[in-house]
Amino acid sequence: AATALGGMLFNTAYWPFSFLKLSSAGLGAQAFGARDGDELRAVLARGLLLAVAIGLVVLVLQAPLAALA
């Protein structure tokens, strides 16, 4: 039961961030298909910047989130 609860908490915490993968893949594929290297680099940069920002927020809030869980 504890393993199932831990897995559920993990999935609940990280599934909302899957939009990064899904949106970056679609936008990157469009830029690649259009052979637009500048836009492809911009998609990568925006995705990485957003991922780092969200990661830092989660890192800062890990103690309150762990207490909540």
Stockholm file with secondary structure:
# STOCKHOLM 1.0

chainA/1-69         AATALGGMLFNTAYWPFSFLKLSSAGLGAQAFGARDGDELRAVLARGLLLAVAIGLVVLVLQAPLAALA
#=GR chainA/1-69 SS CHHHHHHHHHHHHHGGGGHHHHHHHHHHHHHHHTTCHHHHHHHHHHHHHHHHHHHHHHHHTHHHHHHHC
#=GC SS_cons        CHHHHHHHHHHHHHGGGGHHHHHHHHHHHHHHHTTCHHHHHHHHHHHHHHHHHHHHHHHHTHHHHHHHC
//
